[in-house]
Amino acid sequence: MNENLLTVSELNERIKSLIDSDPVLMQVAVAGELSNYKVYPSGHHYFTLKDQQSSVRCVMFRSSASKLRFKPESGMGVTAVGRVSVYPRDGAYQLYCTELIPQGVGDLQLAFEQLKARLMAEGLFDRAHKKPIPRFPKRIAVITSGAGAAVRDIIRVLGARWPMAEVVVLPVRVQGAEAPPEIVGAIKYANRWKVGDLIITGRGGGSMEDLWAFNDERVARAIYESEIPVISAVGHEPDVTIADFVADLRAATPSNAAELAVPDGSDMAEQLAAADARMLAAANKRLRYLRGALDQLAGRRVLTEPGSYLDTKRLELDRAADRLAMAAERTVSAKKHVFLALAASLEAMSPLKVLSRGFSVATAADGSVVRSADQLREGDRIKLRLADGGAEAEITSAWKG
């Protein structure tokens, strides 16, 4: 029995050796649902993969986790690819994952939807942040592959539609791991040095893998932070990338981006010619109207015989003076009649008039008019006002009645 005596460590190592030697367990794919998914500061991912009856512990080291294109979350259905081995310290076997494949959709599509939802929640797609595209750009920075068909199509369309615009090509890689930082660098360079007043960035069509540089979060944020308006032109019309949502304007193709960037010179020439014709017609119409008005004025007597006009006005002035004189005479006569009537009334009421008829006015020593015998006492001296003079008298007696 002592021959089978093992330490715990020896037992775990023996089991580990048995599992590690099984070719099936060296590369296995296991379908299940993620649970308790955690990312540690070390960069390693720890989680449980489970189905309705069982579960298995899993780990994905940082080197493998850094290659994930989507963000794994608890409750997500996946297929985990890796090897089965034993962690000797705990004596528990676990699945060492090298790859996670989301069920139902590919990892690229899932990563696209996750980034789209996150950036939308942050407001990077809001119309309020969209900058207007200049109507007549002077310089256009084109950020794309310098050797692809896209740059040739953009230059050709821009030259045909609006040759006045200067085109500055900033060549970058548009596919592969190096593409996102190069695109970001070109956008920042164009903004720092004011390379143009409009940016077109994109590439020709391809698979989702080919277009993935324009689904990169770094590229999306560089477009959002650009002070220069950006037109996104990625792939063919059905292709949609994160860059399309963030850009100030989305074009279906690189050629379409050039069409949206500048007006059509031939159309502008036709519009200018039509405007010129309308302005000329309006000017001629105005001239005809003014000429007619001038002809009417030229036939008026005031211009042909200015002296007769003055004579007419002089006669009108004389008539007006006569009317004013007659009106003044009538007014003076009426006022004189009223004055005489008032003077006669005043004369009739004058006390001097009464005195002329034999009456007199007696005043006391203080100058007050004597109106009653009660005011007089024997010996009082009074003054009498007569029609032609006056006299003084002394009261010897006074009576009433």
RAURKA-V284482 format. One line per field, one symbol per residue. ss: DSSP state (H for helix, E for strand, L for the rest). psi: psi as a letter, one per 40 degrees, with the letter a starting at -180 (. if undefined). burial: I if it has 24 or more other C-alpha atoms within 12 Angstrom, else O. A space follows every 50 residues. Layout:
ss: ???
psi: ???
burial: ???
This chain:
ss: LHHHLLLHHHHHHHHHHHHHLLHHHHLEEEEEEEEEEEELLLLLEEEEEE LLLLEEEEEELHHHHLLLLLLLLLLLEEEEEEEEEEELLLLEEEEEEEEE EELLLLHHHHHHHHHHHHHHHHLLLLHHHLLLLLLLLLEEEEEELLLLHH HHHHHHHHHHHLLLLEEEEEELLLLLLLHHHHHHHHHHHHHHLLLLLEEE EEELLLLLLLLHHHHLHHHHHHHHHLLLLEEEEELLLLLLLHHHHHLLEE ELLHHHHHHHHLLLHHHHHHHHHHHHHHHHHHHHHHHHHHHHHHHHHHLL HHHHLHHHHHHHHHHHHHHHHHHHHHHHHHHHHHHHHHHHHHHHHHHHLL HHHHHLLLLLEEELLLLLELLLHHHLLLLLEEEEEELLEEEEEELLLLLL L
psi: dddehiidddddddddddddehddedhihhhahiifhihideeihhihhi addiiiiiihiddddeeheihiihehhihhhaihihhddefhiihhheih hiidiidddddddddddddddeeeehddehiihhdghdhhhhhaheeidd dddddddddddgedhhhhhghiieiideddddddddddddddefdieihh iaiaiaidddeddeehddddddddehdhihhhghaidehhidddddidhh ididdddddddiihddddddddddddddddddddddddddddddddddei ddddgdddddddddddddddddddddddddddddddddddddddddddeh dddddeeeiihhiideeihheiddeiiheihiihhideaiiiihhdiiii .
burial: OOOOOOOOOOOOOOOIOOIIOOOOIOOOOIIIIIIOIOOOOOOOIIIIII OOOOOIIIIIIOOOIOOIIIIIIOOIIIIIIIIIIIIOOOOOIIIIIIII IIOOOOIIIIIIOOIIOOIOOOOIIOOOOIIOIIOIIIIIIIIIIOOOOI IOIIIOIIIOIIOOIOIIIIIIIIIOOOIIIIIIIIIIIIIOOOIIIIII IIIIIOOIIIIIIIIIIIIIIIIIIIIIIIIIIIIIOOIIIIIIIIIIII IIIIIIIIIIIIIIOOOOOOOOOOOOOOOOOOOOOOOOOOOOOOOOOOOO OOOOOOOOOOOOOOOOOOOOOOOOOOOOOOOOOOOOOOOOOOOOOOOOOO OOOOOOOOOIIIIIOOOOOOOOOOOIOOOOOIIIIOOOOOOOOOOOOOOO O
